[in-house]
């Protein structure tokens, strides 16, 4: 999200979808796709995407007419899924 705020183009949106998994989506009007890289000790950047995708099952980028959406899908523990269903 920080990279999107710093380098993305308005409008910037964050969307979280809780179903059988938690899906986080960050969208902006830029068409530049992110790439996963390994930050060195003294690098100021390069840590955001690895932090986002580390706990995830799947992640990716999709482009649309307005720009792009970077998404990450994370499994949720069964107890959290049951609680979510009960509250819905």
Biopython code that builds the backbone (N, CA, C, O; Angstrom):
import numpy as np
from Bio.PDB.StructureBuilder import StructureBuilder

atoms = [
    (1, "UNK", "N", (0.820, -1.189, 0.000)),
    (1, "UNK", "CA", (0.000, 0.000, 0.000)),
    (1, "UNK", "C", (0.864, 1.255, 0.000)),
    (1, "UNK", "O", (0.537, 2.231, -0.675)),
    (2, "UNK", "N", (1.953, 1.239, 0.742)),
    (2, "UNK", "CA", (2.822, 2.412, 0.794)),
    (2, "UNK", "C", (3.397, 2.722, -0.578)),
    (2, "UNK", "O", (3.466, 3.885, -0.974)),
    (3, "UNK", "N", (3.809, 1.696, -1.303)),
    (3, "UNK", "CA", (4.350, 1.896, -2.641)),
    (3, "UNK", "C", (3.287, 2.496, -3.551)),
    (3, "UNK", "O", (3.590, 3.370, -4.364)),
    (4, "UNK", "N", (2.059, 2.042, -3.425)),
    (4, "UNK", "CA", (0.970, 2.579, -4.238)),
    (4, "UNK", "C", (0.763, 4.057, -3.936)),
    (4, "UNK", "O", (0.575, 4.858, -4.852)),
    (5, "UNK", "N", (0.796, 4.416, -2.674)),
    (5, "UNK", "CA", (0.609, 5.818, -2.307)),
    (5, "UNK", "C", (1.770, 6.663, -2.831)),
    (5, "UNK", "O", (1.572, 7.794, -3.276)),
    (6, "UNK", "N", (2.970, 6.112, -2.775)),
    (6, "UNK", "CA", (4.150, 6.866, -3.193)),
    (6, "UNK", "C", (4.276, 6.968, -4.714)),
    (6, "UNK", "O", (4.614, 8.032, -5.233)),
    (7, "UNK", "N", (4.010, 5.879, -5.432)),
    (7, "UNK", "CA", (4.260, 5.853, -6.865)),
    (7, "UNK", "C", (3.009, 5.731, -7.730)),
    (7, "UNK", "O", (3.067, 5.990, -8.932)),
    (8, "UNK", "N", (1.885, 5.343, -7.143)),
    (8, "UNK", "CA", (0.676, 5.129, -7.920)),
    (8, "UNK", "C", (0.014, 6.430, -8.329)),
    (8, "UNK", "O", (0.409, 7.517, -7.906)),
    (9, "UNK", "N", (-1.005, 6.287, -9.164)),
    (9, "UNK", "CA", (-1.763, 7.454, -9.623)),
    (9, "UNK", "C", (-3.187, 7.358, -9.088)),
    (9, "UNK", "O", (-3.761, 6.272, -9.008)),
    (10, "UNK", "N", (-3.740, 8.493, -8.728)),
    (10, "UNK", "CA", (-5.111, 8.546, -8.207)),
    (10, "UNK", "C", (-6.099, 8.117, -9.280)),
    (10, "UNK", "O", (-5.846, 8.323, -10.467)),
    (11, "UNK", "N", (-7.210, 7.528, -8.888)),
    (11, "UNK", "CA", (-7.614, 7.204, -7.524)),
    (11, "UNK", "C", (-6.972, 5.904, -7.035)),
    (11, "UNK", "O", (-6.779, 4.963, -7.804)),
    (12, "UNK", "N", (-6.651, 5.873, -5.762)),
    (12, "UNK", "CA", (-6.078, 4.692, -5.114)),
    (12, "UNK", "C", (-7.143, 4.113, -4.198)),
    (12, "UNK", "O", (-7.776, 4.833, -3.427)),
    (13, "UNK", "N", (-7.332, 2.801, -4.294)),
    (13, "UNK", "CA", (-8.359, 2.155, -3.476)),
    (13, "UNK", "C", (-7.802, 0.899, -2.834)),
    (13, "UNK", "O", (-6.959, 0.213, -3.411)),
    (14, "UNK", "N", (-8.282, 0.608, -1.639)),
    (14, "UNK", "CA", (-7.968, -0.633, -0.927)),
    (14, "UNK", "C", (-9.289, -1.354, -0.715)),
    (14, "UNK", "O", (-10.270, -0.762, -0.264)),
    (15, "UNK", "N", (-9.300, -2.638, -1.046)),
    (15, "UNK", "CA", (-10.507, -3.440, -0.856)),
    (15, "UNK", "C", (-10.114, -4.748, -0.202)),
    (15, "UNK", "O", (-9.139, -5.384, -0.604)),
    (16, "UNK", "N", (-10.875, -5.154, 0.810)),
    (16, "UNK", "CA", (-10.640, -6.427, 1.489)),
    (16, "UNK", "C", (-11.917, -7.253, 1.381)),
    (16, "UNK", "O", (-13.009, -6.776, 1.688)),
    (17, "UNK", "N", (-11.761, -8.507, 0.937)),
    (17, "UNK", "CA", (-12.891, -9.395, 0.722)),
    (17, "UNK", "C", (-12.688, -10.625, 1.589)),
    (17, "UNK", "O", (-11.685, -11.327, 1.461)),
    (18, "UNK", "N", (-13.641, -10.880, 2.469)),
    (18, "UNK", "CA", (-13.559, -12.043, 3.351)),
    (18, "UNK", "C", (-14.601, -13.055, 2.905)),
    (18, "UNK", "O", (-15.802, -12.841, 3.073)),
    (19, "UNK", "N", (-14.132, -14.157, 2.335)),
    (19, "UNK", "CA", (-15.000, -15.269, 1.955)),
    (19, "UNK", "C", (-14.352, -16.519, 2.523)),
    (19, "UNK", "O", (-14.150, -16.599, 3.735)),
    (20, "UNK", "N", (-14.027, -17.475, 1.708)),
    (20, "UNK", "CA", (-13.320, -18.656, 2.204)),
    (20, "UNK", "C", (-11.858, -18.332, 2.475)),
    (20, "UNK", "O", (-11.164, -19.093, 3.149)),
    (21, "UNK", "N", (-11.390, -17.203, 1.951)),
    (21, "UNK", "CA", (-10.045, -16.686, 2.190)),
    (21, "UNK", "C", (-10.157, -15.166, 2.298)),
    (21, "UNK", "O", (-11.191, -14.590, 1.959)),
    (22, "UNK", "N", (-9.102, -14.529, 2.767)),
    (22, "UNK", "CA", (-9.062, -13.074, 2.819)),
    (22, "UNK", "C", (-8.316, -12.591, 1.582)),
    (22, "UNK", "O", (-7.153, -12.937, 1.374)),
    (23, "UNK", "N", (-8.982, -11.802, 0.774)),
    (23, "UNK", "CA", (-8.360, -11.233, -0.418)),
    (23, "UNK", "C", (-8.198, -9.740, -0.206)),
    (23, "UNK", "O", (-9.161, -9.040, 0.106)),
    (24, "UNK", "N", (-6.969, -9.255, -0.378)),
    (24, "UNK", "CA", (-6.682, -7.822, -0.279)),
    (24, "UNK", "C", (-6.361, -7.323, -1.673)),
    (24, "UNK", "O", (-5.559, -7.925, -2.385)),
    (25, "UNK", "N", (-6.981, -6.234, -2.058)),
    (25, "UNK", "CA", (-6.739, -5.641, -3.365)),
    (25, "UNK", "C", (-6.362, -4.169, -3.197)),
    (25, "UNK", "O", (-6.997, -3.431, -2.444)),
    (26, "UNK", "N", (-5.324, -3.764, -3.907)),
    (26, "UNK", "CA", (-4.922, -2.365, -3.943)),
    (26, "UNK", "C", (-4.935, -1.969, -5.413)),
    (26, "UNK", "O", (-4.272, -2.593, -6.242)),
    (27, "UNK", "N", (-5.698, -0.924, -5.728)),
    (27, "UNK", "CA", (-5.786, -0.508, -7.128)),
    (27, "UNK", "C", (-5.386, 0.953, -7.268)),
    (27, "UNK", "O", (-5.548, 1.755, -6.349)),
    (28, "UNK", "N", (-4.858, 1.275, -8.444)),
    (28, "UNK", "CA", (-4.527, 2.655, -8.772)),
    (28, "UNK", "C", (-4.584, 2.807, -10.281)),
    (28, "UNK", "O", (-4.759, 1.822, -10.998)),
    (29, "UNK", "N", (-4.438, 4.027, -10.768)),
    (29, "UNK", "CA", (-4.593, 4.328, -12.190)),
    (29, "UNK", "C", (-3.315, 4.108, -12.993)),
    (29, "UNK", "O", (-3.323, 4.316, -14.206)),
    (30, "UNK", "N", (-2.241, 3.704, -12.374)),
    (30, "UNK", "CA", (-0.995, 3.435, -13.096)),
    (30, "UNK", "C", (-1.059, 2.058, -13.739)),
    (30, "UNK", "O", (-1.678, 1.143, -13.196)),
    (31, "UNK", "N", (-0.427, 1.911, -14.884)),
    (31, "UNK", "CA", (-0.400, 0.604, -15.546)),
    (31, "UNK", "C", (0.881, -0.161, -15.248)),
    (31, "UNK", "O", (1.039, -1.294, -15.701)),
    (32, "UNK", "N", (1.797, 0.436, -14.498)),
    (32, "UNK", "CA", (3.068, -0.212, -14.181)),
    (32, "UNK", "C", (2.853, -1.340, -13.187)),
    (32, "UNK", "O", (2.356, -1.119, -12.082)),
    (33, "UNK", "N", (3.229, -2.555, -13.583)),
    (33, "UNK", "CA", (3.052, -3.722, -12.715)),
    (33, "UNK", "C", (4.211, -3.830, -11.729)),
    (33, "UNK", "O", (5.357, -3.563, -12.089)),
    (34, "UNK", "N", (3.923, -4.216, -10.501)),
    (34, "UNK", "CA", (5.003, -4.387, -9.523)),
    (34, "UNK", "C", (5.791, -5.652, -9.828)),
    (34, "UNK", "O", (5.291, -6.569, -10.479)),
    (35, "UNK", "N", (7.013, -5.688, -9.356)),
    (35, "UNK", "CA", (7.801, -6.911, -9.484)),
    (35, "UNK", "C", (8.443, -7.231, -8.145)),
    (35, "UNK", "O", (8.868, -6.342, -7.407)),
    (36, "UNK", "N", (8.502, -8.491, -7.859)),
    (36, "UNK", "CA", (9.050, -8.960, -6.594)),
    (36, "UNK", "C", (10.570, -8.895, -6.664)),
    (36, "UNK", "O", (11.178, -9.444, -7.584)),
    (37, "UNK", "N", (11.169, -8.237, -5.711)),
    (37, "UNK", "CA", (12.631, -8.173, -5.663)),
    (37, "UNK", "C", (13.093, -8.318, -4.225)),
    (37, "UNK", "O", (12.317, -8.113, -3.292)),
    (38, "UNK", "N", (14.326, -8.662, -4.052)),
    (38, "UNK", "CA", (14.895, -8.824, -2.723)),
    (38, "UNK", "C", (15.685, -7.574, -2.362)),
    (38, "UNK", "O", (16.659, -7.224, -3.029)),
    (39, "UNK", "N", (15.253, -6.913, -1.305)),
    (39, "UNK", "CA", (15.937, -5.693, -0.860)),
    (39, "UNK", "C", (17.233, -6.062, -0.152)),
    (39, "UNK", "O", (17.290, -7.019, 0.620)),
    (40, "UNK", "N", (18.262, -5.289, -0.430)),
    (40, "UNK", "CA", (19.525, -5.463, 0.290)),
    (40, "UNK", "C", (19.453, -4.690, 1.607)),
    (40, "UNK", "O", (18.513, -3.924, 1.819)),
    (41, "UNK", "N", (20.398, -4.872, 2.463)),
    (41, "UNK", "CA", (20.370, -4.296, 3.809)),
    (41, "UNK", "C", (20.167, -2.781, 3.793)),
    (41, "UNK", "O", (19.387, -2.260, 4.591)),
    (42, "UNK", "N", (20.846, -2.074, 2.910)),
    (42, "UNK", "CA", (20.788, -0.618, 2.925)),
    (42, "UNK", "C", (19.803, -0.035, 1.917)),
    (42, "UNK", "O", (19.741, 1.185, 1.768)),
    (43, "UNK", "N", (19.034, -0.867, 1.224)),
    (43, "UNK", "CA", (18.027, -0.370, 0.285)),
    (43, "UNK", "C", (16.887, 0.287, 1.054)),
    (43, "UNK", "O", (16.471, -0.202, 2.105)),
    (44, "UNK", "N", (16.389, 1.394, 0.525)),
    (44, "UNK", "CA", (15.247, 2.060, 1.143)),
    (44, "UNK", "C", (13.934, 1.460, 0.681)),
    (44, "UNK", "O", (12.923, 1.592, 1.371)),
    (45, "UNK", "N", (13.923, 0.813, -0.455)),
    (45, "UNK", "CA", (12.697, 0.240, -0.987)),
    (45, "UNK", "C", (12.850, -1.255, -1.228)),
    (45, "UNK", "O", (13.893, -1.844, -0.945)),
    (46, "UNK", "N", (11.799, -1.849, -1.751)),
    (46, "UNK", "CA", (11.856, -3.255, -2.121)),
    (46, "UNK", "C", (11.366, -4.221, -1.069)),
    (46, "UNK", "O", (11.546, -5.430, -1.214)),
    (47, "UNK", "N", (10.749, -3.716, -0.009)),
    (47, "UNK", "CA", (10.286, -4.606, 1.057)),
    (47, "UNK", "C", (8.766, -4.759, 1.096)),
    (47, "UNK", "O", (8.272, -5.733, 1.663)),
    (48, "UNK", "N", (8.018, -3.837, 0.515)),
    (48, "UNK", "CA", (6.563, -3.838, 0.627)),
    (48, "UNK", "C", (5.895, -5.051, 0.016)),
    (48, "UNK", "O", (5.110, -5.724, 0.683)),
    (49, "UNK", "N", (6.192, -5.346, -1.247)),
    (49, "UNK", "CA", (5.557, -6.482, -1.901)),
    (49, "UNK", "C", (5.950, -7.804, -1.241)),
    (49, "UNK", "O", (5.073, -8.644, -1.039)),
    (50, "UNK", "N", (7.217, -8.036, -0.894)),
    (50, "UNK", "CA", (7.530, -9.278, -0.179)),
    (50, "UNK", "C", (6.775, -9.417, 1.145)),
    (50, "UNK", "O", (6.378, -10.523, 1.509)),
    (51, "UNK", "N", (6.573, -8.321, 1.867)),
    (51, "UNK", "CA", (5.809, -8.384, 3.114)),
    (51, "UNK", "C", (4.346, -8.710, 2.849)),
    (51, "UNK", "O", (3.714, -9.427, 3.625)),
    (52, "UNK", "N", (3.812, -8.188, 1.759)),
    (52, "UNK", "CA", (2.419, -8.444, 1.411)),
    (52, "UNK", "C", (2.196, -9.904, 1.028)),
    (52, "UNK", "O", (1.222, -10.518, 1.462)),
    (53, "UNK", "N", (3.089, -10.458, 0.223)),
    (53, "UNK", "CA", (2.848, -11.796, -0.323)),
    (53, "UNK", "C", (3.391, -12.931, 0.544)),
    (53, "UNK", "O", (3.059, -14.090, 0.297)),
    (54, "UNK", "N", (4.204, -12.640, 1.536)),
    (54, "UNK", "CA", (4.786, -13.696, 2.368)),
    (54, "UNK", "C", (3.740, -14.611, 3.014)),
    (54, "UNK", "O", (3.902, -15.830, 2.953)),
    (55, "UNK", "N", (2.680, -14.084, 3.627)),
    (55, "UNK", "CA", (1.710, -14.987, 4.264)),
    (55, "UNK", "C", (0.606, -15.466, 3.312)),
    (55, "UNK", "O", (-0.367, -16.067, 3.767)),
    (56, "UNK", "N", (0.734, -15.216, 2.020)),
    (56, "UNK", "CA", (-0.362, -15.493, 1.101)),
    (56, "UNK", "C", (-0.238, -16.836, 0.406)),
    (56, "UNK", "O", (0.838, -17.429, 0.326)),
    (57, "UNK", "N", (-1.373, -17.293, -0.090)),
    (57, "UNK", "CA", (-1.442, -18.511, -0.896)),
    (57, "UNK", "C", (-1.153, -18.164, -2.358)),
    (57, "UNK", "O", (-0.391, -18.854, -3.036)),
    (58, "UNK", "N", (-1.775, -17.082, -2.828)),
    (58, "UNK", "CA", (-1.665, -16.642, -4.216)),
    (58, "UNK", "C", (-1.617, -15.121, -4.244)),
    (58, "UNK", "O", (-2.127, -14.456, -3.343)),
    (59, "UNK", "N", (-1.001, -14.583, -5.285)),
    (59, "UNK", "CA", (-1.035, -13.145, -5.489)),
    (59, "UNK", "C", (-0.816, -12.863, -6.966)),
    (59, "UNK", "O", (-0.341, -13.721, -7.710)),
    (60, "UNK", "N", (-1.164, -11.664, -7.379)),
    (60, "UNK", "CA", (-0.972, -11.322, -8.784)),
    (60, "UNK", "C", (-1.416, -9.907, -9.084)),
    (60, "UNK", "O", (-1.771, -9.135, -8.194)),
    (61, "UNK", "N", (-1.384, -9.594, -10.365)),
    (61, "UNK", "CA", (-1.781, -8.278, -10.852)),
    (61, "UNK", "C", (-2.738, -8.468, -12.007)),
    (61, "UNK", "O", (-2.526, -9.334, -12.856)),
    (62, "UNK", "N", (-3.775, -7.679, -12.049)),
    (62, "UNK", "CA", (-4.636, -7.670, -13.222)),
    (62, "UNK", "C", (-4.821, -6.230, -13.673)),
    (62, "UNK", "O", (-4.927, -5.313, -12.858)),
    (63, "UNK", "N", (-4.858, -6.054, -14.976)),
    (63, "UNK", "CA", (-5.002, -4.725, -15.556)),
    (63, "UNK", "C", (-6.441, -4.522, -16.013)),
    (63, "UNK", "O", (-7.121, -5.463, -16.423)),
    (64, "UNK", "N", (-6.880, -3.296, -15.934)),
    (64, "UNK", "CA", (-8.204, -2.930, -16.415)),
    (64, "UNK", "C", (-8.124, -1.561, -17.075)),
    (64, "UNK", "O", (-7.040, -0.985, -17.171)),
    (65, "UNK", "N", (-9.251, -1.036, -17.528)),
    (65, "UNK", "CA", (-9.225, 0.260, -18.217)),
    (65, "UNK", "C", (-8.756, 1.390, -17.320)),
    (65, "UNK", "O", (-8.189, 2.370, -17.802)),
    (66, "UNK", "N", (-8.987, 1.265, -16.022)),
    (66, "UNK", "CA", (-8.632, 2.328, -15.074)),
    (66, "UNK", "C", (-7.201, 2.229, -14.571)),
    (66, "UNK", "O", (-6.731, 3.167, -13.927)),
    (67, "UNK", "N", (-6.489, 1.147, -14.831)),
    (67, "UNK", "CA", (-5.125, 0.979, -14.331)),
    (67, "UNK", "C", (-4.843, -0.465, -13.995)),
    (67, "UNK", "O", (-4.895, -1.335, -14.865)),
    (68, "UNK", "N", (-4.542, -0.724, -12.727)),
    (68, "UNK", "CA", (-4.225, -2.092, -12.316)),
    (68, "UNK", "C", (-4.718, -2.360, -10.906)),
    (68, "UNK", "O", (-5.004, -1.443, -10.137)),
    (69, "UNK", "N", (-4.811, -3.658, -10.589)),
    (69, "UNK", "CA", (-5.168, -4.120, -9.252)),
    (69, "UNK", "C", (-4.117, -5.148, -8.856)),
    (69, "UNK", "O", (-3.893, -6.117, -9.581)),
    (70, "UNK", "N", (-3.477, -4.948, -7.719)),
    (70, "UNK", "CA", (-2.570, -5.939, -7.146)),
    (70, "UNK", "C", (-3.348, -6.629, -6.041)),
    (70, "UNK", "O", (-3.884, -5.970, -5.150)),
    (71, "UNK", "N", (-3.413, -7.957, -6.093)),
    (71, "UNK", "CA", (-4.221, -8.694, -5.138)),
    (71, "UNK", "C", (-3.388, -9.784, -4.473)),
    (71, "UNK", "O", (-2.411, -10.279, -5.036)),
    (72, "UNK", "N", (-3.796, -10.139, -3.272)),
    (72, "UNK", "CA", (-3.154, -11.216, -2.511)),
    (72, "UNK", "C", (-4.243, -11.955, -1.751)),
    (72, "UNK", "O", (-5.103, -11.342, -1.119)),
    (73, "UNK", "N", (-4.197, -13.280, -1.821)),
    (73, "UNK", "CA", (-5.207, -14.121, -1.170)),
    (73, "UNK", "C", (-4.546, -14.915, -0.060)),
    (73, "UNK", "O", (-3.555, -15.609, -0.285)),
    (74, "UNK", "N", (-5.099, -14.810, 1.132)),
    (74, "UNK", "CA", (-4.529, -15.450, 2.309)),
    (74, "UNK", "C", (-5.562, -16.370, 2.953)),
    (74, "UNK", "O", (-6.705, -15.974, 3.185)),
    (75, "UNK", "N", (-5.147, -17.595, 3.238)),
    (75, "UNK", "CA", (-6.036, -18.532, 3.938)),
    (75, "UNK", "C", (-6.312, -17.993, 5.336)),
    (75, "UNK", "O", (-5.457, -17.354, 5.949)),
    (76, "UNK", "N", (-7.507, -18.257, 5.824)),
    (76, "UNK", "CA", (-7.841, -17.829, 7.173)),
    (76, "UNK", "C", (-8.119, -19.064, 8.028)),
    (76, "UNK", "O", (-8.643, -20.060, 7.528)),
    (77, "UNK", "N", (-7.775, -19.006, 9.302)),
    (77, "UNK", "CA", (-8.029, -20.146, 10.181)),
    (77, "UNK", "C", (-9.514, -20.483, 10.230)),
    (77, "UNK", "O", (-10.351, -19.589, 10.104)),
    (78, "UNK", "N", (-9.850, -21.733, 10.409)),
    (78, "UNK", "CA", (-11.238, -22.181, 10.410)),
    (78, "UNK", "C", (-12.080, -21.456, 11.461)),
    (78, "UNK", "O", (-13.242, -21.139, 11.207)),
    (79, "UNK", "N", (-11.511, -21.193, 12.630)),
    (79, "UNK", "CA", (-12.263, -20.500, 13.688)),
    (79, "UNK", "C", (-12.672, -19.105, 13.252)),
    (79, "UNK", "O", (-13.783, -18.668, 13.553)),
    (80, "UNK", "N", (-11.802, -18.400, 12.552)),
    (80, "UNK", "CA", (-12.114, -17.057, 12.067)),
    (80, "UNK", "C", (-13.189, -17.135, 10.993)),
    (80, "UNK", "O", (-14.088, -16.295, 10.957)),
    (81, "UNK", "N", (-13.108, -18.128, 10.123)),
    (81, "UNK", "CA", (-14.111, -18.291, 9.068)),
    (81, "UNK", "C", (-15.481, -18.577, 9.681)),
    (81, "UNK", "O", (-16.489, -18.040, 9.221)),
    (82, "UNK", "N", (-15.523, -19.407, 10.699)),
    (82, "UNK", "CA", (-16.795, -19.709, 11.368)),
    (82, "UNK", "C", (-17.376, -18.472, 12.039)),
    (82, "UNK", "O", (-18.579, -18.229, 11.950)),
    (83, "UNK", "N", (-16.545, -17.697, 12.700)),
    (83, "UNK", "CA", (-16.992, -16.470, 13.348)),
    (83, "UNK", "C", (-17.515, -15.479, 12.307)),
    (83, "UNK", "O", (-18.540, -14.832, 12.520)),
    (84, "UNK", "N", (-16.820, -15.365, 11.206)),
    (84, "UNK", "CA", (-17.247, -14.460, 10.132)),
    (84, "UNK", "C", (-18.605, -14.869, 9.596)),
    (84, "UNK", "O", (-19.460, -14.017, 9.355)),
    (85, "UNK", "N", (-18.812, -16.165, 9.406)),
    (85, "UNK", "CA", (-20.101, -16.655, 8.895)),
    (85, "UNK", "C", (-21.211, -16.382, 9.902)),
    (85, "UNK", "O", (-22.328, -16.034, 9.520)),
    (86, "UNK", "N", (-20.907, -16.538, 11.181)),
    (86, "UNK", "CA", (-21.910, -16.319, 12.218)),
    (86, "UNK", "C", (-22.320, -14.847, 12.298)),
    (86, "UNK", "O", (-23.470, -14.538, 12.609)),
    (87, "UNK", "N", (-21.382, -13.945, 12.019)),
    (87, "UNK", "CA", (-21.677, -12.514, 12.101)),
    (87, "UNK", "C", (-22.369, -11.975, 10.859)),
    (87, "UNK", "O", (-22.966, -10.899, 10.900)),
    (88, "UNK", "N", (-22.296, -12.703, 9.763)),
    (88, "UNK", "CA", (-22.867, -12.226, 8.488)),
    (88, "UNK", "C", (-24.366, -12.262, 8.449)),
    (88, "UNK", "O", (-24.965, -11.889, 7.440)),
]
sb = StructureBuilder()
sb.init_structure("model")
sb.init_model(0)
sb.init_chain("A")
sb.init_seg("    ")
for serial, (resi, resn, name, xyz) in enumerate(atoms, 1):
    if name == "N":
        sb.init_residue(resn, " ", resi, " ")
    sb.init_atom(name, np.array(xyz, "f"), 0.0, 1.0, " ", f" {name:<3s}", serial, name[0])
structure = sb.get_structure()
